[in-house]
Amino acid sequence: MSESSHVAYDTIIPNNVGLASDRKVLKALEKWHPEFLSWWKSMGPDGFQESPVYLRTAISVEREGWAQFGYVKMPEYRWGILLAPQVENRTIGFGEYQGEPVWHEVPGEYRALLRRLIVIQGDTEPASVEQQRFLGKTAPSLYDMRNAFQVNVEEARHLWAMVYLLQKYFGRDGREEAQELLRRRSGDPDAPRLLGAFNEETPDWLSFFMFTFFTDRDGKMQLESLAQSGFDPLSRTTRFMLTEEAHHMYVGQSGIARVLQNTCQIMAKNQIDDPFRIDEIRELGAIDLPLIQRKVNFHFSVSLDLFGSEISTNAANFFDAGLKGRYKELDIDDDHRLVDALYPVLKVIDGRIQSIDSPALPALNTRLRDDYVRECARGIERWNLVMAKAGIEFKLKLPHIAFNRAIGEFSSVEASPEGHLMQQKEWQQQRDHYLPTTDDADFLQSLMQPLHQPGQYASWIAPPARSIDNQPDDFEYVRIPG
């Protein structure tokens, strides 16, 4: 079977890449499959491996009707290898090879660079599953539990997507890298995941919603950049991954909105117009708005580190080689070469944060991060509408990009959320005003009581505006035995 929109089920691995006639790769993937299942059962959602879950499964790569819904036990989910349709006569859109035909095999001189890109992307996928493995036990509803599980199985499918590329195009090196993707563990001191944000804990559902909004949005930006790649199999793989990724960010966007809506409703019902009457609000079983701001500060700043250093030779090399473009590269009105172009980069100079015009090619991480910040800001605006409609005078804000950074230009300084540089002593004094505290974590844990009755929701979150797949409000999204 040739690569197409149709998904074949004639092997244990659903695919539209003709695996049945690619015996070498099929054999390698069939060998990897039981090791993957072992990883999933030990590191996937804990306690719910035998529960039928109402999940969507991809059956096509066309824009319409690409997925179907149905109950499935997660270990039996049909993880597939799916590439978006091939674009005829596609050419490389940027860098040194701009205008030349895209590559369908790995260009030898860029083998190591390309493998590194795929491994880094692949490592994030199982990491998020590991970070979220205990969330089912404290789900605020069956609707939310199902959404978390949907995110988990699709992150695992994205792992399959990257492993296919490694097995298909990188031989023994690829097979070894595929094994390493299962060996590393989120937060493991001896074998951690490659990127810092994917070693953080996701101990509660507010953290999960923040993660899917902020950190999965970084994933979207990276996937969009890889979708521009001159290596066509990578481009087509990530183009389809973006179809699934949209749901993950929706879970975060809508999840936080529902938390805000619930808090505003409880404040109004109890005639509390001051969002800083925190003890009263918490006693009513709601999450106070200043705590949500501190969580925004933390998850946004940690996610910014995923973009790497502001000035990066690696980013320039990826672009120049035609391997990784910019966000929506083809919509940018320039020469797509950047040889003499400049881009503004914030730096600390003489004790002040200043904008400096820098060569655009090595500043590509900064540009991608700026695109990300703009997208996050639009989400913040939507959240603020919730408070505005409720008549609550409180606005969430994104902190300055210099705030709480561990990588890049601002890793050696301390800055307030407003972007004012601070001495270390002052930072320590103010830290608990800026970032979540142990008391915040304890309070959130106290709220994390499971609610598994269909159609019911925990006291700290509002019901969703709409159901999944037009199901009734009391639909049993997860069937829990016993």
C-alpha angles and dihedrals in degrees: 000000000000124000109280145139089274117095113220121214098189092110131045086259114065109222148152095212100085097255092162089068095038097074098171094055092039090054092049092049093046088054091050093046099078090045089053091050090050089053092047094050093048099038104023126087106330118231098006105077091113097043118106107235127195098239137163117236124194114246099166141014095225119114094245125055094001096146140038129206128227145128116282136159106242098238086056094051111129101241105192143187107241130176124187115245116287115255109227116238091001114174133199108271103203148016131035094330097046111154095018121117115275119256121254092184129044111275103236097226091055099042095112094044093050094046090052092053092051094046094050092050092044093051093059094058102065090034093067091048089054092048092053101040097113099044095095090068092062100034113152090217142354087254091059093042090054091049091053091049091048089054090048098051091046093050086052090050088053087054088055089051093057094041090054090056091048094048095042101045109022106049117200092356089055093049091051092049090050089056091049090054088063095041099056118080132201109258094003107146092211100039109017127171115271099249124056100229089058091060093058120103123250097207100161142022096257087059090049093053091047090049094051092047100043109021097036087049088059085053090053091052091050092047091050089053092048090047086067091057121134087221096086100203089057092047093050093045094052093043089063093042088060089061090062096036092065090071092054092057090045089057089056097041094048094037094059090042089055091050090051092046092051093048092049091049092051091047091051094046090053095041094244110150097165111081089200093068083099101161092053092048093049092048087059090058096253130125110244119235097236089058090053088052091052090051090050089052092052101043095042094050094045090049092051088062089063089073091065127216119350091237113043132173089194092057090050091049093049090052097043090050091053093242103115125020134189127277106290090352097182092056093058115102104222139086093278089227102083094197095144100012125121132212129190114250126185113232138168108249124169091348094307135098107243136174112239125186104236135178105286097220098066089035093066093111088057092051093049090047090051090053088051093050091053091052092048090050090057089054091050089053090055091050091050090056088065092060093041093053089049092051093242113145100223131108128193115223136193111241120238114277090245091062120110096343126168099178133048136004096344100042093099096050137060121230135178120240086261091057100255114144113239139194115249093250093052091048091053091050093051100035096099090056091055107037136037114278132212088257089055090051092049091049092050091049090052089059095048097097114143120245111193103166112115112255096013127114135197119259094253100057135054122230116264121267091238139014130242117270091353092291121159119269092254095049116146100235092175123031106212113197118236 
